[in-house]
Amino acid sequence: MTAMKGGMLGRHMRLLGVQFAPLRVPLERRLQTLAASLWFITFGFGNIIAGLVVLAILLYSYYLRWLLLPYLAWVWYDKDICERGGRRNMSTRSFIGWRYFREYFPLRLEKTVDLTPDRNYLFCVFPHGVLSAGAFGQFGNEFAPFRDMFPGLEPYVHTLHIHFITPFFRELVLGLGGCSASSKSINWVLGAPGVGRAGILIVGGAAESLHCRPGVYRVILSRRKGFVKIALKNGTPLVPVFSFGETNLYDQMHNPEGSLLRRFQEFVRRKTTVAPVIPIGRGYFQYSFGLVPRRSLVTTVVGPPVEVPKISDPTNEDVDKYHKLFQDSLTTLFEENKHKYIPNADNTFLEIE
């Protein structure tokens, strides 16, 4: 029933099948765990929390209501900013909590080639995972080594458009350098005057998060071709990016395709664009279950760009050709690096749906 190793204070304790964290843990690690839990709460429930706050103010606070109404008018007026590159805020990107968040797993960034800042790029990130910790940790804050590795490039993280509708929460996402994942938004980042912009797109999207399980690398790419068409219209290189270890941060409730739970999740995703994953992570004081991501290394590898020509009106054949080139490049990136970052790499393969 109960097992302890090395004493209660400094070692793990197991009770009724639950593995508890040691009582004596360095403050630095406690802060890292706190940062990781706040990250999940913020980006997992931020839209809901912000929406409830707005509703509560409108219904129950007479004075705050009159302060809120001008802000809501501003949100409506400012609604298109997410499709014009967003509005990053360096203070938001430099919040000290993001450093602890990165150190928690930890998160690592590797590159295979240098990228010159005299052009724009579309970084295509896989896999999505539950909440894309690797993508946020490398491109959504100033504690990542991105600027040192790719001097002169400015990251623009494309995410769900719904994040820019919710009052208050939208300001956080905008401040972090977020912008909409719509075709209009991606075209603005890649085609607006000037160079040195790196659009960050998680191609598999919310649908891919439903495949997330430890040790499984199943990505949605075969039917995702819109990003290739946008790249062709702008003559923008497609950069394959793979986060090894992303799927190890959470398990999720058993939801095989065709099950009642999976059908419900797919229904909600189609209606809201948000996939209601039921994650299984760890808790703050125990390791067996909870919503905090598991402490596991995530290494994001940036591969060599796939060059594409600029074609103002690409045909389906053009799109298929360069989609195939990109898919092959992503597979090569995975195979060439998996032995460095994946246990049991010989039996682990990239599944492309």
C-alpha positions in Angstrom: 0.0 0.0 0.0 2.7 2.4 1.0 6.3 2.6 -0.3 9.0 5.1 0.5 12.6 5.3 -0.7 15.2 7.3 1.1 12.9 8.9 3.7 9.7 10.9 3.4 11.3 14.3 2.9 13.7 13.6 0.1 12.2 10.7 -1.9 9.0 9.7 -3.7 6.2 8.1 -1.7 3.6 5.8 -3.2 0.2 5.5 -1.4 -2.8 3.6 -2.8 -1.2 3.7 -6.3 -0.5 7.4 -6.2 3.1 8.5 -6.5 3.6 11.6 -4.4 6.3 14.2 -4.9 9.0 14.6 -2.2 8.3 17.1 0.5 11.8 18.6 0.3 12.0 20.1 -3.2 14.2 23.1 -4.2 12.2 26.3 -4.5 13.4 26.6 -8.1 11.6 23.4 -9.1 8.5 24.5 -7.2 8.4 27.7 -9.2 8.9 25.7 -12.4 5.9 23.5 -11.6 3.8 26.5 -10.7 4.7 28.2 -14.0 3.8 25.0 -15.9 0.4 24.7 -14.1 -0.4 28.4 -14.7 0.5 28.0 -18.4 -2.0 25.1 -18.7 -4.7 27.0 -16.8 -4.1 30.2 -18.9 -4.1 28.6 -22.3 -6.4 25.7 -21.6 -9.2 27.7 -19.9 -8.3 31.3 -20.7 -11.1 31.9 -23.1 -13.7 30.5 -20.7 -12.3 32.4 -17.6 -12.2 35.7 -19.5 -15.7 35.2 -20.9 -17.1 34.5 -17.4 -15.4 37.6 -16.0 -16.9 39.7 -18.7 -20.3 38.2 -18.1 -20.1 38.7 -14.3 -19.1 42.3 -14.7 -22.0 43.0 -17.1 -24.5 41.3 -14.8 -23.4 42.2 -11.3 -21.1 45.2 -11.3 -22.8 48.5 -12.1 -19.6 50.6 -11.9 -17.2 48.2 -13.6 -19.8 47.8 -16.3 -19.4 51.3 -17.5 -15.6 50.9 -17.6 -16.0 47.6 -19.5 -18.3 48.9 -22.2 -15.7 51.3 -23.8 -13.2 48.4 -23.8 -15.7 46.1 -25.5 -16.2 48.8 -28.1 -12.4 48.9 -28.6 -12.3 45.1 -29.0 -14.8 45.4 -31.8 -12.9 48.2 -33.4 -9.6 46.4 -33.1 -10.9 43.0 -34.2 -8.8 42.9 -37.4 -5.4 43.5 -35.8 -4.9 39.7 -35.4 -4.9 39.5 -39.2 -2.4 42.3 -39.7 0.5 40.9 -37.7 -0.9 41.3 -34.3 0.5 43.6 -31.6 3.3 42.1 -29.6 4.4 43.5 -26.3 7.9 42.8 -25.1 7.0 43.1 -21.5 4.4 40.3 -22.0 6.9 38.2 -23.9 9.6 38.8 -21.2 7.4 37.8 -18.2 9.7 35.9 -15.8 7.2 33.0 -15.6 8.0 32.0 -19.1 11.6 31.3 -18.1 10.5 29.0 -15.3 8.0 27.4 -17.8 10.8 26.6 -20.2 13.1 25.2 -17.5 10.4 23.0 -16.1 10.5 20.4 -18.9 13.1 21.6 -20.1 12.6 22.9 -23.6 15.5 22.9 -26.1 15.8 24.4 -29.6 18.1 23.0 -32.3 18.7 24.1 -35.8 20.1 22.2 -38.8 20.9 25.2 -41.0 21.2 29.0 -40.8 18.4 31.1 -42.2 19.1 34.5 -43.6 16.9 37.4 -42.5 16.6 38.9 -46.0 13.4 37.0 -46.7 10.3 35.6 -44.9 9.7 32.0 -43.9 6.8 29.8 -42.9 7.8 27.5 -40.0 5.5 24.5 -40.1 5.5 22.9 -36.6 4.6 19.3 -35.7 3.2 17.7 -33.7 0.5 19.8 -32.0 0.4 17.9 -28.7 -2.2 18.9 -26.2 -1.3 22.6 -26.0 1.8 23.0 -28.1 4.3 23.6 -25.3 7.2 23.4 -27.7 5.9 25.9 -30.1 5.0 28.4 -27.4 8.2 27.8 -25.5 10.4 28.5 -28.5 8.5 31.2 -30.4 6.1 32.9 -27.9 8.5 34.4 -25.4 11.9 36.1 -25.1 13.6 33.5 -23.0 14.0 31.1 -25.9 17.3 31.2 -27.9 15.4 31.9 -31.2 16.8 35.4 -31.7 20.4 34.2 -31.1 20.0 31.2 -33.5 18.1 33.1 -36.2 19.2 36.8 -35.9 17.1 39.2 -37.7 14.0 37.0 -37.8 10.8 38.0 -35.9 8.4 35.2 -35.0 4.6 35.5 -35.6 2.8 32.7 -33.9 -0.4 31.8 -35.8 -3.2 30.4 -33.6 -7.0 29.9 -33.5 -8.9 33.0 -34.4 -11.3 32.5 -31.4 -8.4 33.5 -29.1 -8.6 37.1 -30.5 -12.4 37.4 -29.9 -12.5 36.9 -26.1 -11.9 40.2 -24.2 -8.9 40.4 -21.9 -7.5 37.0 -23.1 -6.9 38.4 -26.6 -4.6 41.0 -25.1 -2.4 38.3 -23.7 -2.2 36.3 -26.9 -1.5 39.5 -28.9 1.1 40.6 -26.5 2.9 37.2 -26.9 3.2 37.8 -30.6 0.2 35.8 -31.6 -1.9 36.4 -34.7 -4.7 34.5 -36.4 -4.1 31.3 -38.3 -6.5 32.5 -41.1 -5.2 32.6 -44.7 -5.6 36.4 -44.6 -3.3 36.6 -41.6 -0.7 34.3 -42.9 -0.7 36.1 -46.2 -0.1 39.4 -44.4 2.9 38.1 -42.5 4.5 36.5 -45.5 3.5 39.1 -48.1 3.5 42.5 -46.4 6.4 44.9 -47.3 9.6 44.1 -45.5 11.5 40.9 -44.7 12.7 39.0 -41.7 9.4 37.6 -40.6 8.9 34.0 -39.6 5.3 32.8 -39.5 4.8 30.0 -37.0 2.0 27.6 -38.0 1.0 24.4 -36.2 -0.3 22.7 -39.3 -2.2 19.8 -37.7 -4.2 22.2 -35.6 -6.7 21.2 -32.8 -7.7 18.0 -34.6 -4.2 16.7 -34.2 -4.3 17.1 -30.4 -6.9 14.2 -30.2 -4.1 11.9 -31.4 -1.7 13.0 -28.7 -0.4 10.1 -26.6 3.1 9.4 -25.1 5.5 7.8 -27.6 3.1 8.3 -30.5 3.9 10.7 -33.3 0.8 10.8 -35.5 0.4 14.1 -37.4 -2.3 15.5 -39.7 -0.7 16.6 -42.9 -2.0 14.7 -46.0 -5.2 16.7 -46.2 -3.7 20.0 -45.1 -2.6 21.8 -48.2 -3.8 25.4 -47.7 -0.5 26.4 -46.2 1.4 25.2 -49.3 -0.8 27.3 -51.5 -0.2 30.4 -49.4 3.5 29.8 -49.5 3.5 29.4 -53.3 1.5 32.7 -53.7 4.2 34.5 -51.7 7.3 32.5 -52.8 8.0 31.7 -49.1 10.2 28.8 -48.1 8.5 26.1 -46.0 10.5 25.2 -42.9 9.8 21.9 -41.3 9.9 22.0 -37.5 9.5 19.0 -35.2 9.1 19.0 -31.4 10.5 15.6 -30.2 8.9 14.7 -26.8 5.9 17.0 -27.2 3.5 14.0 -27.1 5.0 12.8 -23.8 3.8 15.7 -21.7 0.2 14.4 -21.5 -1.7 11.2 -21.9 -5.5 11.5 -22.4 -8.7 9.6 -21.7 -9.1 6.6 -23.9 -10.9 7.9 -27.0 -10.5 5.5 -29.9 -12.0 6.7 -33.2 -15.7 5.9 -33.4 -16.1 5.9 -29.6 -18.8 8.1 -28.1 -16.2 10.3 -26.4 -14.3 10.8 -29.7 -17.5 11.6 -31.6 -18.4 14.2 -29.0 -14.9 15.7 -29.2 -15.0 15.9 -32.9 -18.4 17.5 -32.8 -17.3 20.2 -30.4 -14.1 20.8 -32.5 -16.1 21.3 -35.7 -18.5 23.7 -34.0 -16.0 25.7 -32.0 -12.5 25.0 -33.6 -11.4 23.9 -30.1 -10.7 20.3 -29.4 -11.9 19.3 -25.9 -9.1 17.0 -25.0 -9.3 15.4 -21.5 -5.6 15.4 -20.6 -3.9 13.2 -18.0 -0.8 14.8 -16.6 0.4 15.2 -13.0 -0.6 17.2 -10.0 1.4 19.8 -8.0 2.2 17.4 -5.2 1.9 14.0 -6.9 2.9 12.5 -10.3 0.0 10.1 -11.1 -2.7 12.4 -12.4 -3.7 16.0 -12.9 -3.6 18.8 -15.4 0.0 19.9 -14.9 2.2 18.7 -17.9 4.7 16.0 -17.1 8.3 17.0 -16.6 9.8 15.6 -19.8 12.4 17.0 -22.2 11.0 18.6 -25.5 13.5 19.3 -28.2 12.3 21.4 -31.1 14.4 20.9 -34.3 14.2 23.4 -37.1 15.0 21.7 -40.4 16.2 23.0 -43.8 13.7 25.1 -45.7 11.9 23.7 -48.7 12.2 26.3 -51.5 9.1 27.1 -53.4 8.6 29.4 -56.4 6.3 32.4 -56.4 3.2 31.5 -58.3 0.3 34.1 -58.2 -2.3 31.5 -59.0 -1.0 28.0 -58.2 -2.8 25.0 -59.7 -3.7 21.9 -57.7 -0.8 20.2 -59.4 1.6 22.9 -58.1 0.2 22.5 -54.6 0.4 18.7 -54.7 4.0 18.8 -55.9 5.4 21.1 -53.2 3.2 19.5 -50.5 4.9 16.2 -51.4 8.3 17.8 -51.2 7.5 19.2 -47.8 6.1 15.9 -46.5 9.2 14.2 -47.6 11.4 16.8 -45.9 9.4 16.5 -42.6 9.8 12.7 -42.7 13.5 13.0 -43.3 13.9 15.5 -40.5 12.1 13.1 -38.2 14.1 10.0 -39.2 17.5 11.8 -39.1 16.9 13.1 -35.6 14.7 10.6 -33.8 17.7 8.5 -32.5 18.9 11.6 -30.6 15.7 12.5 -28.9 13.4 9.4 -28.7 13.9 6.3 -26.6 13.2 3.1 -28.6 13.7 5.1 -31.8 14.0 2.0 -34.0 10.4 1.1 -33.3 9.0 4.7 -33.4 7.8 6.0 -36.7 6.1 9.2 -38.0 2.5 8.4 -38.8 1.1 10.9 -41.4 -2.7 11.1 -41.7 
